[in-house]
Amino acid sequence: MLIVIVVFVVFWVFPITTVTVAAVFRAVVIGAAAVVMMFVFLFLTSSEGEQHGQADEISKEFHTDSPRESVARR
């Protein structure tokens, strides 16, 4: 909805020319690419965090020393 308002204001303030249409189209494409890249970045970082979480759980499962044993080894 915001994009529609912005496009309407741009076309109302500036005369509709091929240069204006090309500039608005370019801005929309760049904006869409930025949004897609942001979602991809968020997806990659969230999946990486889940993998680290699983690794922590696995390491806790195999860590069987009691606190006394770990202190005695030091």
MOPAC internal coordinates of N, CA, C and O (Angstrom, degrees):
PM7 1SCF
backbone

  N    0.0000 0     0.00 0     0.00 0    0    0    0
  C    1.4576 1     0.00 0     0.00 0    1    0    0
  C    1.5234 1   109.75 1     0.00 0    2    1    0
  O    1.2310 1   120.40 1   139.04 1    3    2    1
  N    1.3113 1   116.83 1   -40.96 1    3    2    1
  C    1.4619 1   120.77 1   179.73 1    5    3    2
  C    1.5242 1   110.60 1   -63.66 1    6    5    3
  O    1.2310 1   120.67 1   141.73 1    7    6    5
  N    1.3381 1   116.33 1   -38.27 1    7    6    5
  C    1.4689 1   120.27 1   179.64 1    9    7    6
  C    1.5256 1   109.94 1   -62.89 1   10    9    7
  O    1.2310 1   120.51 1   139.52 1   11   10    9
  N    1.3285 1   116.63 1   -40.48 1   11   10    9
  C    1.4659 1   120.20 1   179.85 1   13   11   10
  C    1.5218 1   110.24 1   -62.34 1   14   13   11
  O    1.2310 1   120.28 1   137.39 1   15   14   13
  N    1.3327 1   117.07 1   -42.61 1   15   14   13
  C    1.4678 1   120.58 1   179.44 1   17   15   14
  C    1.5249 1   110.55 1   -64.46 1   18   17   15
  O    1.2310 1   120.41 1   136.04 1   19   18   17
  N    1.3377 1   116.82 1   -43.96 1   19   18   17
  C    1.4630 1   120.60 1  -179.63 1   21   19   18
  C    1.5260 1   110.69 1   -62.59 1   22   21   19
  O    1.2310 1   120.45 1   135.43 1   23   22   21
  N    1.3405 1   116.75 1   -44.57 1   23   22   21
  C    1.4633 1   120.28 1   179.26 1   25   23   22
  C    1.5248 1   110.13 1   -62.98 1   26   25   23
  O    1.2310 1   119.84 1   138.80 1   27   26   25
  N    1.3306 1   117.92 1   -41.20 1   27   26   25
  C    1.4596 1   121.68 1   179.44 1   29   27   26
  C    1.5247 1   111.09 1   -62.77 1   30   29   27
  O    1.2310 1   120.52 1   135.51 1   31   30   29
  N    1.3401 1   116.61 1   -44.49 1   31   30   29
  C    1.4716 1   120.25 1   179.86 1   33   31   30
  C    1.5266 1   110.38 1   -65.07 1   34   33   31
  O    1.2310 1   120.27 1   137.36 1   35   34   33
  N    1.3340 1   117.08 1   -42.64 1   35   34   33
  C    1.4701 1   120.20 1   179.77 1   37   35   34
  C    1.5200 1   110.43 1   -61.51 1   38   37   35
  O    1.2310 1   120.18 1   135.37 1   39   38   37
  N    1.3334 1   117.26 1   -44.63 1   39   38   37
  C    1.4585 1   120.04 1  -179.62 1   41   39   38
  C    1.5213 1   111.90 1   -70.83 1   42   41   39
  O    1.2310 1   119.90 1   153.75 1   43   42   41
  N    1.3291 1   117.79 1   -26.25 1   43   42   41
  C    1.4591 1   120.56 1  -178.90 1   45   43   42
  C    1.5262 1   110.20 1   -79.59 1   46   45   43
  O    1.2310 1   120.34 1   141.44 1   47   46   45
  N    1.3573 1   116.95 1   -38.56 1   47   46   45
  C    1.4641 1   120.70 1  -179.02 1   49   47   46
  C    1.5225 1   110.50 1   -75.59 1   50   49   47
  O    1.2310 1   120.59 1   133.23 1   51   50   49
  N    1.3210 1   116.48 1   -46.77 1   51   50   49
  C    1.4563 1   120.52 1  -178.46 1   53   51   50
  C    1.5262 1   109.44 1  -100.06 1   54   53   51
  O    1.2310 1   120.23 1   -33.20 1   55   54   53
  N    1.3281 1   117.16 1   146.80 1   55   54   53
  C    1.4674 1   118.20 1   174.31 1   57   55   54
  C    1.5302 1   110.43 1   -64.90 1   58   57   55
  O    1.2310 1   121.35 1   -34.02 1   59   58   57
  N    1.3173 1   115.03 1   145.98 1   59   58   57
  C    1.4587 1   119.64 1  -178.34 1   61   59   58
  C    1.5238 1   108.90 1   -75.52 1   62   61   59
  O    1.2310 1   121.11 1   -72.11 1   63   62   61
  N    1.3179 1   115.49 1   107.89 1   63   62   61
  C    1.4576 1   121.20 1   177.54 1   65   63   62
  C    1.5182 1   107.79 1  -126.91 1   66   65   63
  O    1.2310 1   120.97 1   -11.98 1   67   66   65
  N    1.2923 1   115.75 1   168.02 1   67   66   65
  C    1.4632 1   119.08 1   179.36 1   69   67   66
  C    1.5246 1   110.34 1   -65.46 1   70   69   67
  O    1.2310 1   120.07 1   149.23 1   71   70   69
  N    1.3426 1   117.47 1   -30.77 1   71   70   69
  C    1.4612 1   120.27 1   179.18 1   73   71   70
  C    1.5226 1   109.60 1   -67.17 1   74   73   71
  O    1.2310 1   120.34 1   138.16 1   75   74   73
  N    1.3435 1   116.96 1   -41.84 1   75   74   73
  C    1.4634 1   120.52 1   179.78 1   77   75   74
  C    1.5210 1   110.00 1   -65.63 1   78   77   75
  O    1.2310 1   120.55 1   135.77 1   79   78   77
  N    1.3340 1   116.55 1   -44.23 1   79   78   77
  C    1.4722 1   120.07 1   179.65 1   81   79   78
  C    1.5174 1   109.94 1   -61.56 1   82   81   79
  O    1.2310 1   120.37 1   137.67 1   83   82   81
  N    1.3314 1   116.90 1   -42.33 1   83   82   81
  C    1.4624 1   120.57 1   179.83 1   85   83   82
  C    1.5207 1   110.66 1   -65.14 1   86   85   83
  O    1.2310 1   119.94 1   140.37 1   87   86   85
  N    1.3406 1   117.71 1   -39.63 1   87   86   85
  C    1.4641 1   120.53 1  -179.46 1   89   87   86
  C    1.5244 1   110.50 1   -66.97 1   90   89   87
  O    1.2310 1   120.05 1   137.13 1   91   90   89
  N    1.3310 1   117.51 1   -42.87 1   91   90   89
  C    1.4656 1   120.79 1   179.52 1   93   91   90
  C    1.5313 1   109.66 1   -65.72 1   94   93   91
  O    1.2310 1   120.52 1   136.91 1   95   94   93
  N    1.3374 1   116.61 1   -43.09 1   95   94   93
  C    1.4660 1   120.46 1   178.80 1   97   95   94
  C    1.5189 1   110.79 1   -60.49 1   98   97   95
  O    1.2310 1   120.88 1   136.53 1   99   98   97
  N    1.3434 1   115.92 1   -43.47 1   99   98   97
  C    1.4620 1   120.31 1   179.61 1  101   99   98
  C    1.5294 1   110.37 1   -63.22 1  102  101   99
  O    1.2310 1   120.42 1   137.30 1  103  102  101
  N    1.3313 1   116.81 1   -42.70 1  103  102  101
  C    1.4688 1   120.34 1   179.62 1  105  103  102
  C    1.5296 1   111.02 1   -63.51 1  106  105  103
  O    1.2310 1   120.33 1   139.66 1  107  106  105
  N    1.3359 1   116.97 1   -40.34 1  107  106  105
  C    1.4671 1   120.43 1   179.48 1  109  107  106
  C    1.5255 1   110.48 1   -65.82 1  110  109  107
  O    1.2310 1   120.57 1   137.99 1  111  110  109
  N    1.3293 1   116.51 1   -42.01 1  111  110  109
  C    1.4727 1   119.98 1   179.97 1  113  111  110
  C    1.5280 1   110.67 1   -64.91 1  114  113  111
  O    1.2310 1   120.54 1   136.80 1  115  114  113
  N    1.3416 1   116.58 1   -43.20 1  115  114  113
  C    1.4629 1   119.63 1   179.56 1  117  115  114
  C    1.5284 1   110.17 1   -65.02 1  118  117  115
  O    1.2310 1   120.40 1   139.35 1  119  118  117
  N    1.3358 1   116.85 1   -40.65 1  119  118  117
  C    1.4582 1   120.59 1   178.15 1  121  119  118
  C    1.5159 1   111.83 1   -63.09 1  122  121  119
  O    1.2310 1   120.53 1   137.11 1  123  122  121
  N    1.3332 1   116.59 1   -42.89 1  123  122  121
  C    1.4622 1   120.33 1   179.30 1  125  123  122
  C    1.5326 1   110.54 1   -64.57 1  126  125  123
  O    1.2310 1   120.60 1   139.57 1  127  126  125
  N    1.3309 1   116.46 1   -40.43 1  127  126  125
  C    1.4664 1   119.97 1   178.94 1  129  127  126
  C    1.5301 1   110.20 1   -64.22 1  130  129  127
  O    1.2310 1   120.36 1   141.07 1  131  130  129
  N    1.3352 1   116.91 1   -38.93 1  131  130  129
  C    1.4638 1   119.98 1   179.23 1  133  131  130
  C    1.5259 1   110.52 1   -65.06 1  134  133  131
  O    1.2310 1   120.14 1   138.90 1  135  134  133
  N    1.3378 1   117.34 1   -41.10 1  135  134  133
  C    1.4660 1   120.62 1   179.50 1  137  135  134
  C    1.5253 1   110.10 1   -64.87 1  138  137  135
  O    1.2310 1   120.18 1   136.71 1  139  138  137
  N    1.3249 1   117.26 1   -43.29 1  139  138  137
  C    1.4671 1   120.81 1   179.56 1  141  139  138
  C    1.5260 1   110.28 1   -62.71 1  142  141  139
  O    1.2310 1   120.45 1   136.72 1  143  142  141
  N    1.3406 1   116.75 1   -43.28 1  143  142  141
  C    1.4577 1   119.80 1   179.72 1  145  143  142
  C    1.5273 1   110.96 1   -64.32 1  146  145  143
  O    1.2310 1   120.55 1   143.46 1  147  146  145
  N    1.3446 1   116.55 1   -36.54 1  147  146  145
  C    1.4697 1   119.69 1   178.82 1  149  147  146
  C    1.5227 1   110.29 1   -64.40 1  150  149  147
  O    1.2310 1   120.44 1   135.75 1  151  150  149
  N    1.3480 1   116.76 1   -44.25 1  151  150  149
  C    1.4566 1   119.59 1   179.74 1  153  151  150
  C    1.5298 1   110.97 1   -65.04 1  154  153  151
  O    1.2310 1   120.13 1   140.18 1  155  154  153
  N    1.3352 1   117.36 1   -39.82 1  155  154  153
  C    1.4668 1   120.45 1   178.09 1  157  155  154
  C    1.5282 1   109.96 1   -62.81 1  158  157  155
  O    1.2310 1   120.56 1   136.84 1  159  158  157
  N    1.3424 1   116.53 1   -43.16 1  159  158  157
  C    1.4639 1   120.35 1   179.21 1  161  159  158
  C    1.5237 1   110.87 1   -62.51 1  162  161  159
  O    1.2310 1   120.49 1   135.83 1  163  162  161
  N    1.3389 1   116.66 1   -44.17 1  163  162  161
  C    1.4648 1   120.05 1   179.46 1  165  163  162
  C    1.5212 1   110.74 1   -64.36 1  166  165  163
  O    1.2310 1   120.38 1   140.81 1  167  166  165
  N    1.3378 1   116.88 1   -39.19 1  167  166  165
  C    1.4662 1   120.52 1   179.74 1  169  167  166
  C    1.5228 1   110.35 1   -64.58 1  170  169  167
  O    1.2310 1   120.47 1   136.43 1  171  170  169
  N    1.3333 1   116.71 1   -43.57 1  171  170  169
  C    1.4641 1   120.06 1  -178.31 1  173  171  170
  C    1.5210 1   110.42 1   -66.38 1  174  173  171
  O    1.2310 1   119.91 1   137.30 1  175  174  173
  N    1.3291 1   117.78 1   -42.70 1  175  174  173
  C    1.4638 1   119.28 1  -178.27 1  177  175  174
  C    1.5234 1   110.66 1   -69.32 1  178  177  175
  O    1.2310 1   119.55 1   143.94 1  179  178  177
  N    1.3291 1   118.46 1   -36.06 1  179  178  177
  C    1.4618 1   119.33 1  -179.43 1  181  179  178
  C    1.5269 1   110.58 1   -70.33 1  182  181  179
  O    1.2310 1   119.69 1   140.12 1  183  182  181
  N    1.3247 1   118.20 1   -39.88 1  183  182  181
  C    1.4642 1   119.42 1   179.65 1  185  183  182
  C    1.5252 1   110.19 1   -68.52 1  186  185  183
  O    1.2310 1   120.15 1   146.28 1  187  186  185
  N    1.3303 1   117.32 1   -33.72 1  187  186  185
  C    1.4623 1   120.63 1   177.55 1  189  187  186
  C    1.5247 1   109.92 1   -65.96 1  190  189  187
  O    1.2310 1   120.43 1   140.10 1  191  190  189
  N    1.3278 1   116.79 1   -39.90 1  191  190  189
  C    1.4580 1   120.21 1   178.17 1  193  191  190
  C    1.5163 1   111.56 1   -63.65 1  194  193  191
  O    1.2310 1   120.03 1   140.50 1  195  194  193
  N    1.3280 1   117.54 1   -39.50 1  195  194  193
  C    1.4653 1   119.88 1   178.91 1  197  195  194
  C    1.5281 1   110.26 1   -64.63 1  198  197  195
  O    1.2310 1   120.16 1   141.70 1  199  198  197
  N    1.3370 1   117.29 1   -38.30 1  199  198  197
  C    1.4618 1   119.18 1   179.13 1  201  199  198
  C    1.5187 1   110.98 1   -63.68 1  202  201  199
  O    1.2310 1   120.27 1   139.96 1  203  202  201
  N    1.3434 1   117.09 1   -40.04 1  203  202  201
  C    1.4602 1   119.79 1   177.76 1  205  203  202
  C    1.5216 1   110.28 1   -64.51 1  206  205  203
  O    1.2310 1   120.72 1   141.30 1  207  206  205
  N    1.3362 1   116.23 1   -38.70 1  207  206  205
  C    1.4584 1   119.54 1   178.79 1  209  207  206
  C    1.5191 1   111.37 1   -62.23 1  210  209  207
  O    1.2310 1   120.25 1   138.70 1  211  210  209
  N    1.3282 1   117.12 1   -41.30 1  211  210  209
  C    1.4621 1   120.14 1   178.61 1  213  211  210
  C    1.5237 1   110.36 1   -65.41 1  214  213  211
  O    1.2310 1   120.30 1   141.29 1  215  214  213
  N    1.3173 1   117.04 1   -38.71 1  215  214  213
  C    1.4664 1   119.44 1   179.57 1  217  215  214
  C    1.5216 1   110.42 1   -64.13 1  218  217  215
  O    1.2310 1   120.20 1   141.66 1  219  218  217
  N    1.3396 1   117.23 1   -38.34 1  219  218  217
  C    1.4686 1   119.84 1   177.98 1  221  219  218
  C    1.5256 1   110.80 1   -63.56 1  222  221  219
  O    1.2310 1   120.51 1   137.69 1  223  222  221
  N    1.3366 1   116.63 1   -42.31 1  223  222  221
  C    1.4668 1   119.58 1   179.94 1  225  223  222
  C    1.5315 1   110.75 1   -63.50 1  226  225  223
  O    1.2310 1   120.52 1   138.30 1  227  226  225
  N    1.3286 1   116.62 1   -41.70 1  227  226  225
  C    1.4668 1   119.80 1  -179.49 1  229  227  226
  C    1.5241 1   109.81 1   -65.12 1  230  229  227
  O    1.2310 1   119.82 1   138.35 1  231  230  229
  N    1.3394 1   117.94 1   -41.65 1  231  230  229
  C    1.4630 1   119.58 1  -179.51 1  233  231  230
  C    1.5291 1   110.61 1   -65.84 1  234  233  231
  O    1.2310 1   119.68 1   146.80 1  235  234  233
  N    1.3232 1   118.21 1   -33.20 1  235  234  233
  C    1.4615 1   120.31 1   177.39 1  237  235  234
  C    1.5335 1   110.60 1   -67.43 1  238  237  235
  O    1.2310 1   120.44 1   143.48 1  239  238  237
  N    1.3379 1   116.77 1   -36.52 1  239  238  237
  C    1.4607 1   119.63 1  -179.87 1  241  239  238
  C    1.5265 1   111.09 1   -63.67 1  242  241  239
  O    1.2310 1   120.09 1   140.27 1  243  242  241
  N    1.3261 1   117.42 1   -39.73 1  243  242  241
  C    1.4604 1   120.30 1  -175.65 1  245  243  242
  C    1.5272 1   112.47 1   -87.17 1  246  245  243
  O    1.2310 1   120.03 1   172.36 1  247  246  245
  N    1.3242 1   117.56 1    -7.64 1  247  246  245
  C    1.4583 1   120.56 1   179.24 1  249  247  246
  C    1.5308 1   108.05 1   -87.01 1  250  249  247
  O    1.2310 1   120.80 1   -80.41 1  251  250  249
  N    1.3267 1   116.07 1    99.59 1  251  250  249
  C    1.4686 1   120.00 1  -171.99 1  253  251  250
  C    1.5209 1   112.62 1  -107.66 1  254  253  251
  O    1.2310 1   119.74 1   177.32 1  255  254  253
  N    1.3394 1   118.10 1    -2.68 1  255  254  253
  C    1.4668 1   119.02 1  -179.08 1  257  255  254
  C    1.5221 1   110.45 1   -67.93 1  258  257  255
  O    1.2310 1   121.24 1   -38.88 1  259  258  257
  N    1.3279 1   115.24 1   141.12 1  259  258  257
  C    1.4532 1   118.89 1   173.20 1  261  259  258
  C    1.5288 1   108.03 1   -81.68 1  262  261  259
  O    1.2310 1   119.24 1   -17.55 1  263  262  261
  N    1.3122 1   119.06 1   162.45 1  263  262  261
  C    1.4770 1   119.90 1   179.26 1  265  263  262
  C    1.5245 1   113.16 1   -57.17 1  266  265  263
  O    1.2310 1   120.23 1   143.92 1  267  266  265
  N    1.3372 1   117.17 1   -36.08 1  267  266  265
  C    1.4701 1   119.25 1   179.91 1  269  267  266
  C    1.5301 1   111.19 1   -65.04 1  270  269  267
  O    1.2310 1   120.30 1   138.87 1  271  270  269
  N    1.3344 1   117.03 1   -41.13 1  271  270  269
  C    1.4671 1   119.75 1  -179.39 1  273  271  270
  C    1.5257 1   110.64 1   -64.67 1  274  273  271
  O    1.2310 1   120.05 1   139.44 1  275  274  273
  N    1.3345 1   117.51 1   -40.56 1  275  274  273
  C    1.4604 1   119.18 1  -178.71 1  277  275  274
  C    1.5271 1   110.42 1   -67.75 1  278  277  275
  O    1.2310 1   119.73 1   144.06 1  279  278  277
  N    1.3428 1   118.12 1   -35.94 1  279  278  277
  C    1.4627 1   120.73 1   177.76 1  281  279  278
  C    1.5325 1   109.67 1   -68.80 1  282  281  279
  O    1.2310 1   120.25 1   140.60 1  283  282  281
  N    1.3468 1   117.13 1   -39.40 1  283  282  281
  C    1.4678 1   120.86 1  -179.12 1  285  283  282
  C    1.5225 1   110.65 1   -64.59 1  286  285  283
  O    1.2310 1   120.13 1   145.54 1  287  286  285
  N    1.3473 1   117.36 1   -34.46 1  287  286  285
  C    1.4624 1   120.06 1  -179.43 1  289  287  286
  C    1.5209 1   111.29 1   -70.06 1  290  289  287
  O    1.2310 1   119.42 1   151.33 1  291  290  289
  N    1.3095 1   118.72 1   -28.67 1  291  290  289
  C    1.4643 1   121.02 1   178.89 1  293  291  290
  C    1.4917 1   108.00 1   -74.61 1  294  293  291
  O    1.2310 1   120.10 1   180.00 1  295  294  293

